[in-house]
């Protein structure tokens, strides 16, 4: 299992246990991932850490002073 953290701007869009698709975006030297219908976005990852799964399960949603963060689990 692999876990990744995504930044979400608004709360109430997701709940723990949701299974959502993930879309991959490419930058010149890295990749980023968008969760569902643009609910949340990942950090940039180098090619060696590229995600193979295209679907993940929300395992945790937390609020911090910097915003809302979603932890998603992937089967890899």
N, C-alpha and C positions, 0 to 999 in steps of 0.2 A: 504494500500500500504506500502511496505517496500523498503527502498533504501539501497544499499550496494556499497562500493567503491572498485574498483579493480585497481591494479597497472599494467600499460602497458609499455613495454620497447621501443616500436617503434610506431610512429604516422602513420596515414594514413591507418590503418588496419580496423578501424570502423568509423561509422558516427552516429550522433544523429538520433534516430528513428529506428535503427537496432534492430530486435528481435533475440536473440541468445540463444542457449541452454547452460545450466550450468551443469558441472560435479562435483560431490562431491568426495573429497578425505578424508580419515580417518587417523588421527594420534592417538597415544595412548590415549590422553586426550582431543582432539579437532578435528574439521573438517575444511577443507579449500575448496575453490571452484575455478574452472577454467572456464573461459568464452570462449565459442565457441571453436575453434580449437587452444586452448592455446594462444589466443590473449592477455589475461590478467589474473591475479591471485589475489585472495582475501587475506585478513589477516586470521589468525586462529580464529575460533569461538568455544566457549564451547558448550556442548550438548544442553543446554537450549536455545541457539540462533541458533540452526540448521535450515537451509533453507528448506522449504517444496516445493517450486516451482522448476521446472526444466527448466524454460524459463524466460528470462527477457528482458526488453526494455532499450536501452541506452538512457539516458536523458541528459547527460552532459559529455564532454571530456575537460579536462583542462591540461595545461602544467605548471609545477612548477619547481623550481630549483632542486627538488628531482626526477623529471621524469614526466611521463604522467599518469593521473588518470582518470578512467572511472566511472561515477556514473550510476548504473543500478537500475531500478525500477521493483519490483516483486509484483504480486497480491497475498497477503497472508492475 
